[in-house]
Amino acid sequence: MTGGSGGTTRRPSAASRSRGDPSSSAPDPDARRAAAAAAARRSGRGDHGPLRVMAVSARTLLLLGIASVALLSFAFLAYTGGWWQAEAESEGAAALRRMARSVTPLDAPRMMDLPQFQGGHKESLYWGTYRPNVYLGIRARTPLSLIAGLMWIGVKNGQYFIRHVCQDSDELSKYGWADHNGRDYGRQELTDHGLHLTTSFLKEKGDGSGYGGDWAVRLDAKNEGSSLSEAQESTTHLFFYIADEAGKLITMGSHEPPSRGPVLLASGSHEEIGDWELYLRSEDNLEIHRAGFQTSSMHNLSDLVQHALVTNARQSGNLNLPDMAEDSSNAIIYQVSIKLPAKIDIVFLSGAGSKNPMTAERVNRLTGPMLSTRLKSKQKDFKERYDQIFNVNNKIVSKELSVGRAALSSLLGGIGYFYGQSKIALPKGFSQKNGDKYIPYWPAALYTAVPSRSFFPRGFLWDEGFHQLVIWRWDAHISMDIIGHWLDLINADGWIPREQILGAEALSKVPEEFVLQYPSNGNPPTLFLALRDLASGIHAHQFSDEEAEKISTFLKRAYVRLNSWFQWFNSTQSGKYEGTFFWHGRDNMTTRELNPKTLTSGLDDYPRASHPNDEERHVDLRCWMLLATNCMRSIAGFLKMDSSLEKDYYKLSDQLSDFETLNKMHLDDKTGAYFDFGNHTEKVRLRWYEDREAMKRELLRETLEAPQLQLVPHVGYVSLFPFMMGAIPPESWVLEKQLDLISNSSILWTDYGLRSLSRTSSMYMKRNTEHDAPYWRGAIWINMNYMILSGLHHYSHEDGPYKVRAGELYDELRSNLIRNIVGNYQETGFFWENYDQKNKGKGKGARSFTGWTSLVVLIMAESYPSLHR
């Protein structure tokens, strides 16, 4: 995925999905998609085959999770059969004690217990489109929620397919949120081989509503491309479902066509919202069928629908649901068969009851003409607020404006709510009695934006910091809520699992070998980017008094957790000498990688020292630590803290800011580039070796020259980190050299953005293994381009001999990035994971990549992080 997030120490499950590379297990995009689909099917979810008309519950998870925390010591005794007591002082027992800490929450007040996240704020965010992994999914921010969603039957090459889970193999030519305000309104457009479907979402708390209010979904289906007669002859099948994760009975309503007004589809009761009802209303001719299921596998609902359709088709010859329900059904699916065009409104009423005299009025407000009027009003409000916040009208051309709004909307519409337990890898050589090589984290919720709804529909730590640079500017309260959820995941050692795979739906999208998290491995602490902005914004009086008070309260509560997180980095990722850092977890024994990956850095296969050891110094991590210390120093400043801890931050900030020390450790005087330092040789290659006994060939690394301690001579994104962070004095000759590197088309510059690795590098566009295509070895990545653009913007406003040149490069790079992202979106309908510097800037990697590529909004607005003291 996006340049990978963290990794492992190269155990067998190492490639720990750098979230990183979706191509890591397949040599080309088609093979990659096939591999991902196969893995998803193995875990019970994912690509569905064509509809061939031929042939542990959520509540248990919650209770077991709580028990696992309460009985942690007993659990470890059970795992080891009493061996813990007998060998209390042995190395193995010490490792187990460390593991016990790794799944123990930090002893500090929880962020989400702050009063500002309770009451009206919490209720206002209760319902939402919080299931980004499906084309349209609604749930509440509660562990055992009612969930709702959309499926339909798509037709491709004369075969029928169920559409439900976002996946590239569906080959939709477009899907994504055109509008979304993150709270109570969204409008999404999907185009699937002739079917154009607009899904609108609206939420409100009105008179008579229960907790969280009511919501409505409008499905507006039209024909795309076919003639009117063809559309009238064909039937489109839409499916809308509602299910209760707690397993409570849902009562099936009517399936009579709603020509005489709204029809009650389903009803039930939920602990938090009371009685509820689901209605459907349409002025079009509909045929409705239904089915009810008793299931705890919410991630397999599309499998249940497909099986029911096929079974009924064999018996009746009709592609319909069977109009039957299993006993104690907690999932109800309604099939609505329509002729295009058609418009369907579905309304959920909380705190409802069929005898409530306000029911008819509430349904009327959320359907038909009144819903149309309110959706238009919400869309207008969204556009006006976008213009007010980002103020881009005089900075971009008109055709780029809608793309910017789509980028923001896709990011906000990709916010999800997840609940479950991460799986934490046991030390090598250990396993539970049942063979499991992991222990569970404590049960936890995560409210987070996701990088990609199809490839990476879950939380990633280093992506989230970039997401929040956009989100806090739109809605600081949502941003603090998201950051607070992440900070509540810090364990007793100060570590946060880099990839959050919480709950069955999230697990269903991840191959088993990529699930385990390793408590020794970090990830760039990018949350400090947004936190520094919030702190700086208070200093600059950017917020209202009420907002500033809430942000101050938030940062004061966060300070203890942030300190623990920082100290984890400072102790576990430190180098051999004071003030040096390196990403731990690289594999120093591998023979299969041309250059051992540094997945923990987020930059995956970016070339580092060829032979990892503890002499390494990584310049990017040094710069992340500088950002973190400056942020902690800033927070301590406005909170007026003056303890020895704050003085330590001031001291470390000054130490990491020392320009002479930085240059002594990392600068190449000749090129003016900053490099890693380590045990390195350029004389390495991949070579085929034949194993005649095993009858196979292997591509293995061959080292032709002994490595030695030196600067690692690869110019790329890492070489510019001090520039990105504003650590170079504006009058320094080094700044001129950095501008030379940026502007040289033989090195980093392209007409579409800056490439990740210089064309002159020996690793440029080289495969790392037989199956690992180059990832951060040339492609254009928007998060790093944004950071470099931030540096150019900074130096174009600093007095010095290079001010004018920095400004000129800033204008040109900004224009190139906007033009290429907008052009790709208008041509393909998607934002992309990265962009191809060799193929005219064409989108590459995961499509519908609505994470940090949404930084184009801030590029358009010329809004950059507060990186400098």
Secondary structure, 3 states (H helix, E strand, C coil): CCCCCCCCCCCCCCCCCCCCCCCCCCCCHHHHHHHHHHHHHHCCCCCCCCCCCCCCCHHHHHHHHHHHHHCHHHHHHHHHCCHHHHCCCCHHHHHHHHHHHHCCECCCCCHHHCHHHCHHHHHHCCEECCCCCECCEEEECCCCCEEEEEEEEEEECCEEEEECECCHHHCCCEEEEEEECCCCEEEEEEEECCEEEEEEEEEECCCCCCCCCEEEEEEEEEECCCCHHHHHHCCEEEEEEEEECCCCCCEECCCCCHHHCCEEEEEEEECCCEEEEEEEECCCCEEEEEEEECCCCHHHHHHHHHHHHHHHHHHHCCCCCCCEECCCCCEEEEEEEECCCEEEEEEEEECCCCCCCCHHHHHHHCCHHHHHHHHHHHHHHHHHHHHHHHCCCCCCCHHHHHHHHHHHHHHHHCEEEEEECCEEECCCCCCCCCCCCEEECCCEEEEEECCECCCECCEEHHHHHHHHHHHHHHCHHHHHHHHHHHHCCCECCCCCCCEECCHHHHHCCCCHHHCCECCCCCCCCCHHHHHHHHHHHHHCCCCCHHHHHHHHHHHHHHHHHHHHHHHHHHHHCECCCCCCECCCCCCCCCCCCCCCCCHHHCCCCCCCCCCCCCCCECHHHHHHHHHHHHHHHHHHHHCCCCCHHHHHHHHHHHHHHCHHHHHHHHEECCCCEECCEEEECCCEEEEEEEECCCCEEEEEEEECCCCEEEECCCCEHHHHHHHHCCCCCCCCHHHHHHHHHHHCCCCCCCCCCCECECCCCCCCCCCCCCCCCCCCCCCECHHHHHHHHHHHHHHCCCCCCCHHHHHHHHHHHHHHHHHHHHHHHHHHCCCEEEECCCCCCCEEEEECECCHHHHHHHHHHCCCCCCCC
